Amino acid sequence: MKKIEAIVRKDKIEGIIKALKEVEVQEIMMTKVIGYGKQNGHIKLLEGENETIIFSQKINLEIFVMDNQVEQVINILIQEARTGSVGDGKITVYPLTDMYSYNGKTHFAVNYA
């Protein structure tokens, strides 16, 4: 099992979620985040102050999938989120050893043996 984190532009969320549902991805969490990368945020002149970096608003998706879904999900993210401009975001993939639900009935374990 893997956790895929994708930082994406806010205006790309609808298409991403629709495409992920079409391939039956069922474990997705979404949070609003701010930050900057290569685009260095935005420069804004505040009244009576020097120029200040203002962070860009993005969405952080946390997507939990089985190992055999990783490549498909990454391809969907690239297809739906990519504009070709600086600031599109990042995709990272993390291994998971266990995942539990609070109801105690669902447990996903990864067997490396």
Number of C-alpha atoms within 10 A of each C-alpha: 20 19 20 19 20 22 24 26 18 14 11 17 19 10 14 20 16 12 17 19 12 9 12 11 16 11 12 16 11 14 10 12 15 13 11 16 13 9 12 14 17 12 11 12 11 9 7 6 8 9 12 12 13 15 16 16 16 23 19 22 22 19 20 23 19 13 13 10 15 18 10 11 19 17 11 18 23 17 13 19 22 16 12 7 8 11 19 18 19 14 15 11 15 11 12 16 12 12 13 11 9 8 7 7 7 10 12 13 12 15 8 5 3
